[in-house]
C-alpha cells in the first residue's frame, strides 16, 4: 500500500513508478500538473493504490501516464490538445478509458439483468489499445479498497460491477494478484455476513494452516530431492470467495473441502510428473475419488496437470497439483486459462453460443492481451503493432434500447440486428434508428451503437433483401430466414414475383426485348418458370441473369459477324486497340473508334461495330434499334468488337421517375458517390402532380456497377422507377 500522503504532488513524487517514467513522459506530466494545485480528496488517495497495482503488473510508462491523466481530468484537459501529435499512444489509452465508461453506464442501467458476458465482450471490442484493461482493473481495485467510506448503495453497485466485469477479465488475463482481491472485496460488500463467517473460520486456523503448509512443502521437497527429482514446491493459498463458491458447488461445509490446504509442484518433463505423483502417494495416503489425470486426458481447452488429494500429516486433507513448467506457462498464457471452464455461466444461462471460429479468435485475442501484460516496453510495442493484422475482431457488439448486448458479425446491418432479436421482428422491419437517428436498412453498424427497430403490423420481407449486391443482410443466417419465408409462399406467387423482378431488371437496362431462355442452362433451370422461382427466392439475382444473357448474345454475334462481314473475311486477323474508347476491333487496324450516342454501351454488354463513312467505327449495343436498322441495310459494314481495358470508366444515361421532394437531388447524388460512380450531368423535367423525371449522365466502370447502381437508386424514398436512357 502507498504511504499516507494527501496531495497529488506528494502521491506522485513518492511513487517509484512515476520516478521511472521516461524523460519525455515525465516532462508531459509536469506540464499537465502545472497549476493543478494541491488537491486532497479520496480520489487522490486512490491514485497511489492504483499506481501500486500497475507497478505490480510491470505497466509501461505510457500506461502509467494515461492512468494518472484519467484520474486528473483538469490536468488531462490542459495536455490533451497536443497529446494526439506528440504521444498518440497515450491519447489512445485515454480514449479507451473514456470508452469503458459506456460499459459502466450500461451495467448500471441494466441493474444486473441478464448475462454480463455481453458487456465484457463489448468492452474488449471498443477498447482499441488493450493496455487499457489492466489500467481499468487497477483503478477498480483501488476504488474497492476505499469503498468502506461510500454510501451502501454506491458500495454495492461498485462491488456488483467488479464481480460482473472486472474480476472475470482479471481471471481471463491471468492477473491472479488482482483477481483474488477483486473477488474477495466484491464478496465482502455484497454478502458481508457470509464473508465474515468464512473469514472467522479461516482466521481461527490461519497461523496453524500457514505453519502446516510450510511443513508439508519442506517434507515433499526433501522427498523429491531424495529421488533425484528437481522440482519447485510452493503452497497455494485459497481466498475467501473461492472457498464460498466451492462450498456452494459441492454443497458441503468448509471442513469437507480438500483444497483449503494445497501445494503445487513444477517439474521439467512428463515422466517427472508421474514420478512426483508416486513420491506424494508414498508419503501420504491418496483419496482415490479425488485423483484427476489431465495429462493423459486433457480438458477440452487443453489444460494439462495432475490433481490429487491425500491425507497429509495430522490426518488433514491436502491437495497436490503436479505439472511441467511448460504446462504451467500454457495454463497461464494459453487457451487453457481457468476462465474457459470456470466462467461457464454464460452458456448455462441460455445465451447464444458463438461459433468455433469466433471462440478461437477471442482465445487468440485474450492470449495476446495476457502476453502484452508481461512484455517489456520494446516487446509491448511490437505486440501492439500486430493487433490490426493478427487479431482484428470479426464481431461487433451493439445494444438494444434496453441496453442488452447483441453479438453480430462485422458488417452487420440493422436488418441483421432485427432478425437476430426475433425472426418476426425481421419480417416486420420497416426502418431503424441508430443512437436515435433514422438510418437506412443497409447501414453498417459499429460496436457500441444502440439500435431500435421500427416495425409494421404485417410480416412482409422484401425480395431485394436477398440480393447480396444491395447490402441489406451481412449474416447468412438472416438471409436464410428471409429465404425460408418466401419458400413458404405458393409457387404461383413466387413465379409471378420472379417474373416481375426479372422484367423490371431487363427493362431498366434497356433489354426488354431479350429472351431469358439462353440463361436456363447456366443456372440449372429446366424451364423459364423454374428460373423465375429461383429469382424470386434469391438463389439467382436478376443482374446475374441479365449478365448471362449479354454474354450469350455477345458470344453468338461474334462468330456470325466473322462469317458474314466482307471486311472481316478479307482483312488479316489482328487487333487494334483504341485507348480512348477501350475497344478492340477484330480484323481491322488503325481505325477511329467511338461510342455510339444512341445507346451508350458499357463494359459487360454485348456490342457490335458499324463502319461509318468518314467517322471510323461506331460501337453500339448489339440490341440497339439504330444499329439493327444500319446492319440490315449494309451488313458488310458490321465489324466484331470486343471490350478492351477500361481506362477512366464509361458513360451511361439513367432516367429516374420520382415524386418531387426536398433533398431528393442531394440523396441521389450522395448515393451515386457512395457507389463509386460519377455524375457528369443532370437534367430535370417537371411533370404534373409533383412528378419529376431526371436524366442523369453517369460514369461507371462496367455493366455490373451500373446494374447495382440502378437497384440502389430504386430504393431511394420517392423514386418510382429507374431505367437506362
Secondary structure, DSSP 8 states (H G I E B T S, - for coil): ------SHHHHHHH-HHHHTS-HHHHHHHHHHHTT-----SHHHHHHHHHHHHHHHTT--HHHHHHHHHHH-HHHHHHHHHHHHHH-HHHHHHHHHHHHHHHHHHHHHHHTT-S-SHHHHHHHHHH-SSTTHHHHHHHHHHHHHHTGGGS-HHHHHHHHHHIIIIIHHHHHHHT-HHHHHHHHHHHHHHHSHHHHHHHHHHHHTTHHHHHHHHHHHHHHHHHHHHHTT---EEEE----HHHHHHHHHHHT--GGG-TTSSEEEEEESSHHHHHHHHHHHHHHSEE-GGG-EETTTS--TT----EEEEEE-GGG-EEEEEEEEHHHHHHHHHSTTSTHHHH--HHHHTT-----HHHHHHHHHHHHHHHHHHHS-HHHHHHHHHTHHHH----EEEEE-TT--EEEEETT-BHHHHHHHH-HHHHHTEEEEEETTEEE-TT-B--TT-BEEEEE-SS----GGGG-GGGTS---HHHHHHHHHHHHTS-HHHHHHHHHHHHHHHHHHTT-TT--GGGGTTTTT-SSHHHHHHHHHTTSS-HHHHHHHHHHHHHHHHHHHHHHH-HHHHHS---EEEETTTTEEEES--S--EEE-TTT---TTS-EEEEE-SSS-EEEEETT-HHHHHHHHH-GGGEEEEEE---SS-EEEEEEEEEE--TTHHHHHHHHHHHTT-EEEEEEEEE-STTEEEEEEEEEESSHHHHHHHHHHHTTSTTEEEEEE-
